[in-house]
């Protein structure tokens, strides 16, 4: 049986249709808390307007992972960046000796056009869109339907004014979520209420730290799809703990085959899917294989994003963060791939003079991802999430932090406080 719209959703649908069909306003902002059925409503809106998805109406999100959530739910989507930007291949600096050199940071330019037939851009997770990208997006004069949750964390860089005054806010929890303990805990967190210890139905538990036996801790940690923390020290400690659970020797500093990693630096030049819809950007989580140490604090590896089936081969990666605890290479630094498949840094002239180079590639950054921070998890969802409640360190954003962390869980949630 087809799902029916709630009264809340029906009102929003009517208002959005009126905006699209009968006004000259470029922007409509829809906000809604977790469990109010925002994604479901967006699909219904486009259906009611009889717009062809992917051609007349395009769905975008700020990150590849956020876009993949739409894709998993049956809606073709891509990142905002891939829709509106291209790399500026002619962007160079002139050094003090008058030599033309590559800039230390990659530059991108806004596309002149984004598609003749596009009549509506639907932006999901718009709480993560900063004002600079917002300005560029609106410059195309295409109607934009922004959707997001104004209770979540703001963008790490820049700010976002979109959701401060939405045109409509969904507040009614849909029938399927009305008794979901995860949604109920999220509501308490959003309001800044204290969540007592205890079991909440079959899907949520809140426990004190140090209450788990070593065996139970290992069982739950290994079963979780994602562990979310607030502090980087906690993240490092848990990642070390998780590697030990898998029998990886402490001396094995580099990742081994099958380990879970997260990309920590945007690489807009590198696509990770055959359709070229998703870039290798900050926050993409996946699994590594064929890790090989290279000269100049580099390693090469194959990588498969957890939301894709294809593998990206032979990525040049900064290995120093694994071996020395810091990154050895700057944003935009290049590795030169030699004919034998080895990578060296672009400044390693001694080697480059002796051998034949094949091509240059941007050096990537990754870290272990058994545990990640809440900011890195934003825009993602996981079946079973363990949250280390370290919201106390986030001051006035404390409630937003905990709410965002809790709402990453789809089916099971364990909060450790």
Helices and strands as residue ranges (DSSP letters): H 7-22, E 27-32, H 38-48, E 57-61, H 64-72, E 77-79, H 80-84, E 85-87, E 92-94, E 100-102, E 108-110, E 120-124, G 126-128, H 131-138, E 143-148, G 162-165, E 168-170, G 175-177, H 181-190, E 198-200, E 204-207, H 214-223, E 226-229, H 232-245, E 260-263, E 267-271, E 279-280, E 285-294, E 298-305, E 312-318, H 320-323, E 334-338, E 343-345, H 349-354, E 357-362, E 366-368, E 371-373, H 374-377, E 382-388, G 391-397, H 398-406, E 409-416
